[in-house]
Amino acid sequence: MTNLRTVDGVDLAYRQWGDADGVPVVLLHGVGGDASTWDDMGPPLADGRTVYAYDARGHGDSARTPSYSFELMRDDLLGLLDALGFERADVVGHSMGGVVGYQFAAAHPDRVRRLVLEETPPPWPRDDVTVGPRPDGDLPYDWAVLTTVKSQVRTPDPSWPSLLPGLTTPTLVIAGGPRSQIPQDKIARMAALMPAATLVTIDAGHQVHTTRPADFLAAVVPFLTWNNGAAATTAGPRAG
């Protein structure tokens, strides 16, 4: 079942698994996808947790908006956590969602307990990122969001690399190995710059959590559940 929350005038559609105390888990999908890409991950991650996956603006059942950027999606995540009444969350981001995740953790370190970055585009320019012609027919996403995201991945803001050394949130960086189109040496470089990051390679290509779900869960579940009870806090809306 899809739920809706309005965040700063933007309707965001989300799915929920579980209903338990503890730090919630928020799952962020890649460009062109939607929350359904996490359907097989939601139930196992919801063992003793509450898990949320939402359609980013311009995707799935969420609103199409006049403009798109990673910064706007970062702010959407903040607004959603506030709307759901969570002080902190564990954040798991795939590809585009990983960029949103590390930018959010850098801007709001007090709101993220643990961070997972799955096949996240590193914050350095890439000549191999291109945008082809728009496919014919209706799309399950706004074409403008795809072109904007790819443009930002191709030519990231020069300030983005400087976010990494200050990102002290415990972070699990998952790389997809040689079958991925993401430069693996740059993923390793990104992880090395984060003082609390651990790099794990799962030879699955770009779609790790769908291609090798058992291996993805074997890496992510222990990382997210370590000391979870001691750190849990979800009661009530965020003060202020």
Beta strands, then each sheet from edge to edge (+ up, - down):
strand 1: 3-7
strand 2: 10-17
strand 3: 25-28
strand 4: 51-54
strand 5: 89-94
strand 6: 112-118
strand 7: 171-175
strand 8: 197-201
sheet 1: 1+ 2- 4+ 3+ 5+ 6+ 7+ 8+
end
